[in-house]
Amino acid sequence: MAVSVTARRQPVDPDTPAVVESVTREQIDAHTNVTTEDALKYAPNLMVRKRYIGDRNSVFAGRDFNELQSARGLVYADGLLLSNLLGSSYAYPPRWSLIAPDDIARVDVLYGPFSALYPGNAIGSTVLLTTRRPDALEASLSTQFFTQRYHDGYGFADSFGGNHQTARIANRVGRFWFSLSLDRLENDGQPMQYASPNSAYNPKLGAAVPVSGAAADIGPNGKPRTVVGAQNIERTEQINETVRMGYAFTDHVDATLTLGHWENHYRQHGETFLRDAAGNPVYGGNVSIGGRNMTVAPNAFAPQRGDQENWLYALGLNGRLDSGWRLSGVASAYDVSRDVLRAASTVQGGAGTLFQGDGTGWRTFDLKAEAPEVKGHAFTFGYHYDNYFLRNVTYNTADWLAGPTTSLASVYQGDTRTQALFAQDAWRFAPGWLATLGVRYERWDAYGGALGNATGTLGYAGRSANALSPKVALQWDATDVWRLRVSFATGTRFPTVGELFQGTISNNAIVNNNPNLRSEKAIDWDFTAERDVGVGVVRASVFQSDLRDSIYSQTTVSGASSITNISNVDRVRVRGVELAFSGQNVVLRGLDIDANVSASNAQILADTANPAYVGSRFPRIPRMRANLLASYRFDEHWLASVGVRYSGRQFNTLDNSDVNPDVYGGTSIFTVVDLKARYRFDRHWTASVGIDNVTDRRYYVFHPYPGRTFFGELKWSL
């Protein structure tokens, strides 16, 4: 169940046949935010998987999908697709960084597949970012710092922090406008994983070395576990430049151009807990812990260095005909021009592997025509095209840092293509009544898939599929303050090129692809009631999502590595309720409150491959989510806010065997409290300080999340 109340704000499309929750610029500024995805921090029934500031795998989850199903959530900026649909997991986040946080004017979130205007990937949630366009000269500079003192339950503690700088200039000169944003972020994240030894003894690695320092706990499966060190401690430096510009050729025709460039330079290392009798660190090999012989993988704490460069190009055209028709088109290209990961085989360095993802990317093209309203009918028609192409190759090298390649280790490649036609009619057939009817037809093809290694290459057969997805909604404005709506829709999400063709083997992670995946289909219902209460709007929704052949990637921990397998689950049903409120000047002038709570029951109803899973809770969808953001403007200078985020019990495995949630690999119940204070010196200068996770709550969503984090910001605006 989820209940949310929000002041009624005009959504991107006033006839959208679905729940739309909006976040304004003022709400974003009321809480601590460093990166673009922070705008969704307190959105109803959403969670952003941001494990640390600068997390390059920052995906989001919604009412009926989790963070490992990223291809069921879409992100657009001014109609431009930012979602990375090359795959569907934590490793395929939206390209948030191509929109600077200061460029955002508002955010709208659509829940469910109820609009025919969006692809089958919208069966979860769709996030629509609207950016600012200048009316006159604008400029701003800001600098931020952040730091946390992290400590785990195994005796490891350290300080991690970073800094963030932004610059923006925008202007309008006659019919021409532009916006240039520069962004640099540097941060050190806390450990993301912890290594355990293999109980099997490997005599090839020599005699066992007696060691001390290992920690013992109870793993998420309820069994005793030995932990020998922290892994994947990452330092990241990200640089982003985005140019947006537009020109109005006439009063009815305008064009926009977007150019985005993103670089990420990162390195990872580990920290062993083990020491030999002389006090020297032990990083791998055969060890004796408490008289038991075990093996620590030689690469458990081996370093890695990555280098990424991505480019986004987009062109948009909008026109309005004298007849009243509105036409729009958007074409985009996303290129991974450089994606290199060098990984050592041991802590000491030497030999290793070199991964290259250069040449991967996608192309999209969208056309939309909106007819003028005639006898209460407002028709929208459109066409969509996308092509995703994957090119991954891994080589062996004698020198992991700088050496040339010596032999091929693995190669993965493949393409997918989707074309779609859609039509939607918003029909105002009587005063206060709106019926929205839509249909979307999609044609999907997968081709060119191949998997290879040094001994040969295996090609996969091409595949094709079609889907027809009807949509219907009925809305009644019962009074000036009451609105009721019931919506029904189906949607089909086709497998991504990564799920079909991309396997991954790195130091601490193995992913097994599945070329035989079936498309997943959602059959969704939603009933929503909204009431304007003067100071805001209260929303109550009841929803159900019936998912057939749900695609899921299950990750388990084995020793120092994680292993992911991708498969279909025959039937999953998610039922829930939502309640939300968003109000301004509530009780006191200057007091704004956004509050929401949701309750869900996600259950596996059928699984032919694993009948024992039937009746289990579907992973990573908590029984309850709740958020509160309360901000108070004392005067024209001071603003203070408090935020609370709550997530209830959830499981991380399909069989619900993770009975111990508050350890690495588990999924915790958590309540996190955030604070912020802002002082505006004058129209140019502001300063802010904040604390996230004030109580220093230690919690896990598989990975450990940040402890108490302090923020500071100084900003100048023209």
Secondary structure as GFF3:
##gff-version 3
##sequence-region A 1 718
A	DSSP	beta_strand	2	5	.	.	.	ID=ss1
A	DSSP	beta_strand	19	24	.	.	.	ID=ss2
A	DSSP	alpha_helix	25	29	.	.	.	ID=ss3
A	DSSP	three_ten_helix	36	40	.	.	.	ID=ss4
A	DSSP	beta_strand	47	48	.	.	.	ID=ss5
A	DSSP	beta_strand	60	61	.	.	.	ID=ss6
A	DSSP	three_ten_helix	70	72	.	.	.	ID=ss7
A	DSSP	beta_strand	73	77	.	.	.	ID=ss8
A	DSSP	beta_strand	80	81	.	.	.	ID=ss9
A	DSSP	three_ten_helix	96	98	.	.	.	ID=ss10
A	DSSP	three_ten_helix	101	103	.	.	.	ID=ss11
A	DSSP	beta_strand	104	111	.	.	.	ID=ss12
A	DSSP	three_ten_helix	120	123	.	.	.	ID=ss13
A	DSSP	beta_strand	125	131	.	.	.	ID=ss14
A	DSSP	beta_strand	138	151	.	.	.	ID=ss15
A	DSSP	beta_strand	157	173	.	.	.	ID=ss16
A	DSSP	beta_strand	176	188	.	.	.	ID=ss17
A	DSSP	beta_strand	193	195	.	.	.	ID=ss18
A	DSSP	three_ten_helix	203	205	.	.	.	ID=ss19
A	DSSP	beta_strand	209	210	.	.	.	ID=ss20
A	DSSP	beta_strand	215	218	.	.	.	ID=ss21
A	DSSP	beta_strand	224	227	.	.	.	ID=ss22
A	DSSP	beta_strand	229	248	.	.	.	ID=ss23
A	DSSP	beta_strand	253	272	.	.	.	ID=ss24
A	DSSP	beta_strand	285	289	.	.	.	ID=ss25
A	DSSP	beta_strand	292	296	.	.	.	ID=ss26
A	DSSP	beta_strand	304	320	.	.	.	ID=ss27
A	DSSP	beta_strand	326	344	.	.	.	ID=ss28
A	DSSP	beta_strand	352	356	.	.	.	ID=ss29
A	DSSP	beta_strand	361	370	.	.	.	ID=ss30
A	DSSP	beta_strand	377	397	.	.	.	ID=ss31
A	DSSP	beta_strand	405	430	.	.	.	ID=ss32
A	DSSP	beta_strand	433	453	.	.	.	ID=ss33
A	DSSP	beta_strand	456	459	.	.	.	ID=ss34
A	DSSP	beta_strand	463	476	.	.	.	ID=ss35
A	DSSP	beta_strand	482	493	.	.	.	ID=ss36
A	DSSP	alpha_helix	497	501	.	.	.	ID=ss37
A	DSSP	beta_strand	504	505	.	.	.	ID=ss38
A	DSSP	beta_strand	509	512	.	.	.	ID=ss39
A	DSSP	beta_strand	520	532	.	.	.	ID=ss40
A	DSSP	beta_strand	536	558	.	.	.	ID=ss41
A	DSSP	beta_strand	561	583	.	.	.	ID=ss42
A	DSSP	beta_strand	591	606	.	.	.	ID=ss43
A	DSSP	three_ten_helix	611	613	.	.	.	ID=ss44
A	DSSP	beta_strand	624	633	.	.	.	ID=ss45
A	DSSP	beta_strand	638	647	.	.	.	ID=ss46
A	DSSP	beta_strand	670	680	.	.	.	ID=ss47
A	DSSP	beta_strand	685	692	.	.	.	ID=ss48
A	DSSP	beta_strand	709	717	.	.	.	ID=ss49
###
